[in-house]
Amino acid sequence: MERALAFFGAFNPPTVAHLSLAEFALRQTGRERVVFVPSQSAYIRDDQGKDFAYDNAKRFSMLQAAAESRPWMRVTDWELRQEKQPRTYETLVHLREEGIQAALLLGSDKLPELEHGWQHVNGIAREFGIVCLARGDDACRELLRDDPYLSSLAPFIQILDTPRTTRHVSSTAVRQRVAKLREIEEELSGLVPREILPLLK
């Protein structure tokens, strides 16, 4: 059974922060691989309320491209192929059936959501384990100690203090800059012949 971390998310799009934090967690935990699990575009838009989501195939291909030069990284499209967005626990069980025992890798901003925003949290924690990336000034250890629900899960949660280098990077910032690039391209298309645009890039 391969020991891995399962990194769930929109990856809309994937950023250098996603990759470097995943690799950091891999080194800190001594696991063999990080499995990236992109969620469905409809879930990102409808349930998470994002104003824009790259389609399933585009986000999967972006992650696959990143994985080509990173032997520690694997990408699964299992959630993308399901009729509706699976629950995290279901995906972890599926990975186990494929021979991958994966702990859930998540950011510390998700800890307060576990009690009321997630399903099967006890199963996730006790059967698979949780590795939490502590971001910024999040007081994760105090939260685990003081919150009655989280303190019951504390033995199954490993806290990793993340490097500061990636804390300013977000998928939202990338999407905003891509939108600006598109605006600039549209403006340029009205100023120069269409054939010249590729030469200007």
N, C-alpha and C positions, 0 to 999 in steps of 0.2 A: 504494500500500500504506500503510494507516494504521499509524503507530507508536504502540504502546500498552504498558501494563504489564498483566500478568495476575495477579490477586490470588486465589489459591486458598485455600479454607478451609471450615470448618464454618459460620461465621457463625451461631452457635447461642446467642443471636441476634446480629445485627449490633450493634456498639457505636459510640459516638462516636469511640473510638480507631481502629477499622477505617477509618472515613471520613476522619478527620483525617490519619492516617498515609498513606493512599492519596493524598490530595490533596497532602500534603507531598512524597511521592515523585514525583508527577506534575510538580510545580513544579521540583524539583531535577534531574530528568532531561530536561525539555523535551519529554516525550512528549505525545501528543494526547488520550489517554484512559486510564482504568483500567477494565479488564474484570474484574468480580467473578465468580468461578466457584465457586458453592457445591457441596459434595460431597454424595453421597447419604446419607440418614439411616441406612440400614443400615450403611454404611461407618463412620459416626461412632460408632455403638453397638458394632458387632461388631469392627471393626479398631482403632479408636482407644480403645475401652473407656469411652466416656462413659456416665454413668448415665441421661442423658436427652437426646433430640434432638427438636427441633421437626421436623415432617414436611417433606418436600421442598417442597410447595406453600406452606406457611406461611413458610419461610425465604426462598424465592424472592420471595414477595409482600412480605415485609419489605424486602428489598433493592430491589425495584422501587419501593416507596414512597419509599425514601431517594433513589433515582436521579431521581425526578420533579423535584426542585428542584436537581439537580446535573448540569449539562450535560456535565461531564467524565466522568461515571460511566455505565458500561453493565453490564448483568447478563445473563449467558447461562445458560440452563437445559440446555445441551447435555449436560453430565455427568449431570444428573438424569434425562434421557430415555433414557440408555443402559441396556442389560440388566444390566450390572455396572459397578462404579466404574472409569472409565478411568484410565490412568496420565497423569501430568502431561504427558509428552512427546506423547502421543496428542492431548490437548486443544490443546496449542500448535500442533501440525500442523493440526488442524481449524480453529483460528482463522486460521492463515495461508492456508488454502484459502478462507476467507471474506474475505480481503483485509486481515487484521490481523496485522502482524508484532509479536508481543508478547514482551517480556522477562519472565521469571519474577520476581515480587515476593514476597519471603519475609522472615520475621523471623530475626534472627541465631541464635535458639535452634535453628533447623533446620540450620545449617551442619554441626555435628558428625554429623548423621544422613545427610548426602548420600552418603557412601561405601557404607554398608551398608543404609540404610533406604529408598533410592530406586532406581528403575530409570532407565536411559537418561540418566544425569546428564551424560555427555560430550556427548550430542546436545543436551540442553537448554542447556548452557553455551555450546557452540560455535556452534549454529545460532540461538539466540534471545538468549542472555545472561541474567545473573542480577543483580537489584538487591536488595541485602541491607539491611534496616533494622536498624541496630545498636541494641540495647536495653540500657539500664542500663549495667552495668559489663562487658558482654561485650567481650572483647578480640579483636574480629574480625580486625583487621589482623595481629596476632601469630599468630592461628590460621592465617590464610592463608599466612603466612610460614613457620611452623614445621611444619605438618602436610604430609607429603609428597604425599598425595592432593590436598588442597585447594590446595596451592601450584601444582600442575599446572593447576588451573582458575582461578587468581587473575587472569590476564589478561582473563577473561570475566566477572568479578564486580565490580560497583560497590558500594562500601560507603557508606551514608548514615547519618550520626549523627542520630538522631531527637531531637526535643524531649522534655523531661522531662514535659511536661504530661499525657500520656496513659498514663504507665507504670503507674498504679494501676488502670486500667480493664481489666476482663476480662469475657468472656461468662459465665464461671462465676459471678462475683459477681452479674451480672444475673439468672441463673437462680435463684440462692439467694434473691434479694429477691422475685422473682416467686412462688416457692414460699411465702414468708412472707405475701405479699399474699393468696394463695389461702387460706391457713390463717385469716387474719383475716376474709376474706369468709365462710368457713364458720362461724366463730364468730358473726359478726354475723347470719347467716341464722337462727340459733337465738334471737336476741335481739329482732329487729324483724320486722314483717311483710315478706314477700317484695317487695311493691310499693314499699316504702320504700327498699330497698337502692340502686337507681340514684340516688335523690335524695341519698344520703349521700356519694356518690363525689365 
